[in-house]
Amino acid sequence: MFDNITYYSKHAERLTAQYNSVSFEQVHEDWLEEIPQQGFALDIGAGSGRDARYLASRGLSVVAVEPAGGIREQAQHYAVNQPVHWLDDSLPELKKVFNLSARFDLILLSAVWMHIVPSERERCLRKVSGLLKANGKIVISLRHGGAGDDGRTMYPVSADELSALAKRFGLSFRLLNKKAKPDELGRSDVTWETVVLTLPDDGSGAFPLLRNIIVNDSKSSTYKVALLRTLLRIAEGHPGAVIDRTDGYVVLPAGLVALYWVRLFKPLLDHFNLPQNSDPAKKPGFLKEDGWEKLASFSGNDLYVGANFSDPLSARAVHRTIKDVATVIRDMPARYIRLPGTKDSVFHVTLNHPRVKDYLSLDGAYFASVGKFYVPERIWDSLSRFSVWIEPSLVNEWVALMESYMIRQNRTVSKGDLLLALAWEDPVRTTARVRGRVDKLLTKEEVKCCWSRKAIMINSYAVDHAMPFARWPNNDLWNLLPAQSKINAEKSDKLPTSLRMMNSRHVITGWWEQAWQDQADEFFIQANLSLPNLSAANRSFSDVFEAMVMQRDRIRDFQQLKEW
C-alpha cells in the first residue's frame, strides 16, 4: 500500500489531469440513481477529488479520504459551492474518519479495492461497514486487468469475494453490471464492475443496533452472539411462541429460549469440544453435574419442541439444564447486551422456579413456567424480517471468536469444521422418522402425494419440506409432507404458491390426520409454537393449515423467494 501512495504522490499532476478528463457521470453512470438526495458521503481513496466534488454539488456533505499527499494537494485547489472535507487517512484503520463520530449515507471506494491486500479485505469491509447509517450504501468499483504495467501494486478482485464478505457483516449485495464495462480512459485491457452493498433497515434502528452488537461489541465469550442467534432462530421459526406484547416488548417463554441455547451449544461442547470463552480454565457456567453432564448421550436433535421424557432421571436432567441455562442467560448476555453508550440492557428476563418433575413434556406450558424473556418489538421484527442477512453475520462472528480462543490454546481447527459445528440441524434424521411412518402406512393403506394428489409408491417418494428447509429450517411434523420423487425434485427449494397450497388443502390435512392422529400432542405443540395466531390449546388441523398458508405468505414477503 505504501508503494502505491508514493506512486500517486509522485505522479499527482498527471494523474489529476487524467482523472478529471472524464466526468463523474461517465465513470459512474450505472449507479447515479443510488445517490441519496441529502446526507453524508465518504469518498475513500478520493484521488483528484472529481467524485467528491460531484457528490458535493448534489448537496451532500462530503468527507474525502486520500493518503497520497501530492494528489490530495492537487485536489484541494478546486473550489466547489458545498465544501469537501479532506482527510489524510487510509484503510484499514481510518482513524481520523472514526474520530469524526459520523455515520454516512453513502461510502464510495472507486478504483481502490484492487490495491487492498486480499488478506486485509475482510478487516477493511468490517471497518467501512461500521461507518454506515441505517439503509446506507457502499459503492465499490472493481478493476479487472491492466495490473502491474505502471509500477502500482494491484491484486485480483471479484464480485463473488465481495458477496461472501457482505454476508459476514449483514450487508445486502448487488452487482450492477451484467457484464464488465469498458474503461472510460480508453485502456483496452481494463474493464470494470460495480457492486453496491446496503445496510438493510426497516426504519426502526433495530437492524443497525443488532449489527453493532454482532460486529463491534466487546466479547469475552460467545454468549452475546449465541443469545442473538437463539432469538433469531425463534423469531424465524416460532412466530407462535409469543405469549404477550406489552409496552413495546415481545414476551417469549424463557424455557424456549433456554432450549434453543442448549441445541446451539450441544454439538460445540459435547462433540467438537470447542472453547466458548477467552479463559481456557473456565468452563461455561451452565455445565452442571446434575444437569447438562447427565445429558451427554443426548444430541441436540433429541431436545426438540414437543419431546416427551417419561424417564424420571432424564426428565430431571433436562429440566435442570434448562433452568441452569435460563439463569446464565439472564445473568450474562441479557444483562450485558446494552444500548450503545448506556448501561441500559436491551433485553429483560424474569425467571420462576418450577418444581422438578418426573415426567416432562417440552410444550408451551412448560416453557412459560420457566419465566419470561422480553425482546424489544423492533428487535423482534428485525430478527424476523432480516434473518437471511443477520444469521451469516452471527455465524461468522461466532467462528471468529472461537478461532481467537483456540489460538490462545495453541489449537487449530479448520473454518469448515467450525461452520459444520455451528450448522443448525441435520434434516435427514428428522425426515427419516417421517419416512418410517409413510413406509408403515403403505403396508396397509394408500398414502397420497400432497402436491400431485396421486398415490405414492414405497420406493419412489420423498419427504418434502413444504416450506423449503434451505430457506426456513423447520423440521416440525406439519412441515414434512410425502411427495412423489419427481414432484419433489421439481419443487426443490422453491416456495409453493398460495394457490397450489389451497388446491392441496384436503390432501395435506388428510395426511396429518392419517399420520399423526395418534401423536397429536406433539404435532400440535410444534404447530402452535411455529405458526402465527394459533393458541396453545389449538387442536384443529384446519386451523393449522390456515396458519401454514399465512406463514407461507410471511416467508414470501420477508425473503422474496422463487415460487413453485
N, C-alpha and C positions, 0 to 999 in steps of 0.2 A: 504493500500500500504506500509506503514511504517513497519508493521509486516513482510511483505514479504521481504523487503530489509534486515531487521535484519536476517531473516532465511538464505538468500543467502550468507550473510557475515559470519555467524556463521558456516555454513557447506561448506565453499568455497572449501576447498581442496577435499573433497569427491565428490562434485558436478562437479568440474572441471574435475576430472578423469572420472566421469560417462559420461559427455557430450562429452569429447574428445575420448571416446571409440568407437563412431560411426562417420563415415565420413560425411562431408557435402553432398556428392553425394548420400549417403544412405538416409539421412533425407529429402533432398530437390530434389530428382530425378525428381519430377513432374514439376518443373519449371526451370530446368537448361537452357532451351532454351530462357528463358526470360532475362537472364543476359546480360547486354549491353557489347559491346566489349571494351568500354572505358568510362571514365567519373567519376562521383562522386557517391559513395554509402554511405548510412546511415544505420547502424545497431543499432536499438533501443532495449535495453534490451539484450546487446551483450553477457552477461554471461561469459563463459570461453574463448570467442574470437575465437572459432572454425570457425564460419561462416565469421567473419570479416577477419580472416587470409586467408580463401579460396578466398574471393572476391578480396582481395589484390593480391593474387597470379595470379588472372585472369587479372591483370593490372589496376584495379580500384583504385582510391583514396578513402580510406575508413575512415569515422568517426564512431567510436564505442561509443555508449552511454550506460553506466552502473552505476546505482546509488548505488549498493551494493559494498562498498569499498573492502571487503575481496576478493570477486571473481574477481573484476576488477584488483586487485594487482596480483592475480594468473595469469590472462590472459596476463598481461604486461611482464611477464617473458619470453614469447615466442617471438622469433625474426623471422621476415619474410623479404624478399628482398624489398618488397614495404611497406613503413611504414603504420601503422594503428594509427590514431589519437584518443586517448581515452579522453572521457569527463565524468566527474561526473555530470550527468544531468538526468532528469526524465520527464515523461509525467505527466500532460498535458502541463506544462509550456515550457519545452525545452528551457529555457532562453539562455543557453550557445550555443546551436545549432543555434538559431536565431541570436545570436551576431556574428556568423561567416559570416553572409550575403551571404550564399551559397545556391544554389539550387541543387537538387540531381536527378540523372537519375534513381536511384533505392533506395527504402527505405524498409528495412526488419524489420518486427515485428514477430520474431519466438518465439512461446511459451510465448507470452506476453499478448495477448488480454484477456485471461481468468482472468488475475489479475486486469483488469481495472473495476472499479465500473461501472455498466451499466449506471448510471446517468451521468457519466463523458465521455462516449464513443463518443457522438456527438462532444463535445468540443475537444477531443483528435484527432478525424479524421479531424476536421476543421484545427487544428494546423499542423498536419502532412501533409495534402494535400497542405497546403500553402508553403511547402518546396520543392515541385516537380518542375522539369523543364517541359517544353512542351514535351509531349509524355513520361513523366516519369512514373514509375510503383511503386506501393506499394504492397508488398507481405506480406500477413498475414496468419500465420498458426493458426488454430483453434483446441484447445484441447477439446475433449469430454470425460468425465468420469474421475475417479480417484481423484476427488476433496475432500479435507478435510481429507485425510488419513495421512498427514505428518506435519500438523501444518501451511501449507500455506493457504492463503485465495484465493479461486477461485470462479468464477461466471459462470453460464451457458452462452454459446456463440452459435451463429447460423449464417449461411451464409445469411439467409433472412434478419436478422438485418443489416448486413453489406451492403447488396444490397440496402436497403432503405436509409441508411446513405450516400451511394455513390451517389445516385440521388440528395441528398440535396447539394452536393458540386461539381456537374458537373463531376463526375468520371464515367467511364465505369466499369462494373463489370463482372468478370468471375470466376466461380467456377471450379477449375481444376479437382476435383475428382468426378467421377460418384457415388462412394460410399466411405465411410470413410476408411482411410488406418490404418493398424495395427501399433502399437507403435514399433519403432526400438530398444528401450531399453527392450523390452520383457514384458512390463506391459499389462497383458491380458485385464484389464478393461479400457484401454486408447486407443482411436482412434483419427485420425487427418484428417482435411480437409485443403485445401489451396485455398485462394482467391487472385486474382490479380485485383487491381484497377488501372486504367490508366487515366492519364490526356490527353484527345484527343487533337490533334493539326494537322493543315494542313501545318505546316512549316512556316507560316507567323508570328507567335507570337500573333495572334489576340485572339485566344481562351484563353490563359493564361491572357491576358490583360482584357478580359471580366470577367473572373473568379475573377481576383484580384479586379475589381470594385464591383462585387457582394458580395464577401466574406469579403474582407479586407478594402475597402474604408470606411472612416468615413461618417456617415449619420445622419443628424438631422431631416430628413423626409424620406418618401418613394419615393421621386421624382426620384432619380437616378435609383432605381430598376424599377419604373414604366416606365421610358423612355426606358430602355433596353428591357423590356417586350413588350412595344408598337412597337419598331423597330423589335423585333423578330417576332411578330405576322404579321407584314407587310412583312418582308423578307420571312417568310414561306408561307404566304397566298396570297401575291400580288406581285409576281415577275414582273408582267407587270406594276407596279406602277413607276418603274424607268423612270425618264424623261430625264436623261442625265448621262453620265460617263465622268468625266473630272479631269485631274491631280490627279489620284489615288483616286477620290471620286465617290461614287454613289449619285446622286441627286434625292431626293424624294420630292413630293409636300407636303409642310408644313401643308396644310389643312388636308391631310390624316393622318399625324402623330397626329395632334390635335384630329381628330375624334376618333382614336383608344384609345388615352389617355382618352377621355370622356367615352368611352364604358367600359374601365377598372375601372374607378373611380365611375361611376354611382351607382352600387349596394353598394359599400363600404360606400359612403357618404349618399345617399338618402334612402337606405333601411336598412342597418345594422348600420349606424351612427358610423363608426369605426375611431379612431383617426389616422391621417396620418403624424403627426409630434410630436416632444417631448414637445411642449408647448400647453397645453390644452386650453389656452385662444386664441390661434392663429388659425384661420380657413384658409384653403387653399386659395391662392391668386386669383384663378380663379372662386371662388364662388361669382359672382357678381349679384346684384339685377336685372339688366336689361338683364341678360344672363342666366346663369345656373339656378338661382332660378325660372325663368319663365318656366323652363322645368321640374318642379317637377313631372308632370303627365306622363312624357316620361320615358320609360325604355331604357336600352342600346340597346335592340333589335329594338327599333323604329328608331334608328340612325344608319343606315346601308348604305353601298355603293350603290348608285342608288336610295335612298329615295328621294321623292319629297315633298316639303312643299309649298302648294298653299295659305295657310292662312298667311296673312302678319305678324301677331303677332308671329306666330310660326317660320316663315322664319327668321325674325329679331332676335329672341331669339337664334335660332340655330347658325346663323352667328356670333352673338356677343360672344356666348360661345366658338366657335371655335377660334375666334380672341383672346379672353382672354387667352385661354389655350395655343395657339401658343406663345403668349408673355411670359407667365410664363415659358414655356419650354425653350425658348431662354435665358431668364434672369437667370434661376436657374439651372436645371440639365445639360443642354447642355453646359453652361459656366463652371460649376464646376466639370464635369467629365473630368479629366486631365490625361495626360500621367504620369506614376509614376515618382516622383522626379522632375517634371517640373511644370510650370504654363501654359503649352500649352493645350488648350482644344482639346479633341478627336473629338467632333462634332462642326459643324458651322451652323448657321441659319441666313437667311436673310428674312425679312418679308416685305410684301407690305401692302397697306391699301385699300383693295377693298371696294367699297361702299355697304352699307346695301341695301338688295333687298327685295321686297315684295313677290317674288317668288324665291324659292331656290331648286336647284337640286344638290344633293351630287355626282357630277360626276368629272371626271378628270380635266376638265377645271376649275371648281370652286376650287378644292383642290390646283391646281397650282397657282391660282390667289392670294392665301393667302401668298405664299412665297416659299422658297426652304430650304430644310433640307439636309445638306451634311454629309454623312456617309463614313468613310474610306472604300475603296473597300474590304480590307482584313477583316474588321469587318463585313461588309455586307455578305461576303461569309461564314464566320464562323457562323453567325446567321442563314443563310440558311441551312448549312450543319449539324450543331450540335444542332439544336433546341431541339432534343429529350433529350439531356443532359443539355442544358442551362436552359430550361424552369423550370424544377423541382427545380433547384438552385434558380432561381428568385422567384418562388412562396414561397419556404421555407424561404428565406431571408425576403421577404415581411411579411410573417406570424410572424417571429421572431421580426421584427421591431414593428409591431402593438401590439404584446404581451408586449413588453417593454414599449410602450407608455401607454397601459392600466394599467399596474402596477402602474404607476405614478398617474393615476386617480382612483385607487382603484376599477377598474372594472375587471370582469372576463368573458371571452368568450372562449368557448371550441375551441381547434385547429380545430376540424371538422367543426365548423361554420365559422371559418376564411378561411379555404380552400374552403368551399362552396361559400363564398362571392367572392373569387378570381377565381372561375370557369369561364372559358372564355365565354361560351354561352350555352344556352339551345336549343338543336337541335329540340326538339319536337314542339316548337312554329313555327319554320320556315317550317318544313315538313308538319305541319297542313295546311299551305297555299297551298302547292303543292297538298296535298291530296284533298283539296276542289276543286282545278282546275280539277283534274282527275275525281272526282265524277260528276262534272258538265258536263264534256265532255262525260262521259259514258251514260248520259241520251239521247244523240243524235247521238253518233258515237263510233266507235271502238277505243280503246287505246291498244297498244301492250306493252308487257314486253320488255324492252330494251335489255335484255340478252337472253331470250329464243325466242324472236320474235313472241310469241304467244299472242293471245288476253287475256287480264286480265278480271277478274270478279269483280264486285263492292265490294264484301265482302271478297275477298281473294287476296288482293295485299298489297304491302308495298311500301314505298318511300325509295329508296336506295341511299346512298351517294356513287357515283361512286368511288371517292377517299375516302376511309373509314374515317369517322369523328374521330374515336379514334386515328388515325394516322396523319390526316391532317384536323383540324377542319375548314371546309369550308361549309357554308350553301347557297352558291350562287345558283341561279336558274339553271345554266348549270350543276351543280354537283348533282342535285336531280332528280333521274330517277324512273319512275314507274316500278315495278318488281313483278312477282308472289311471293307470300309469301314463298313458298318452295325454290325458287331460291335465294331469299334474305337471308334466313336462311343459305343456303349452302354457300353463298358468305361470310357472316358475315363481319369480319374486314380485309378480305384479299384484296389484290390489284389485279384488273383484269389484265391478261396478255395483252401485246400489240396485240397479235393475236386475243384474244377474243374481244378486243375493236374494232379492224379493222373489224372483222366479223359483229359487231353490228353497224357499222358506219351509215348506212342508216336509221336504226330504231331510233338511238339516235338523229340524225339531224332532222329526221321526227317528233319526239316527240317535239323537241324545236320549230319547225315551227308551229306545231299543237297547242301547249300550250301557247307560248309566243309571237306569231307574233303581237298581239295587245299590248303587253308590251315590245316591242323590245328595247326601250331605256334603261330600267332598266336591261334587260338581257345583253345587250352588254356593258353597263357601268361596270357591275360586271365582266364579262368575260375579258374585255380588261385590267382591272386592276389586275385580279387574275392570268392570264395565260401569259406565256412568248411570246414575239415577236408579240404582237398584237398592232396595233396603236389605238389611242383614237378614230379615225374615223371609225374603222372597223365595218362593218355591215354584215359580211359573216358568216353564220352558219358553212359552210365548213371550214373556217379558224379557227373558234373556236374549231372545232373538232381536227384539226391538232395540235393546241396548247395544247389541252387537253391530247392528246397522249404524247406530249413532256413532259408535266408536270407529267404524269404518270411515265415516264422514270426517271425524276429528283427525284421523291419521292422514287422510287425503288433504285436508286443509293445512295441517302442520308441515307435511313432508312433500307435498306436490308429487306424489308417486304416479308412475305409469299405471293405467288401469287395464283390466282384462275383462 
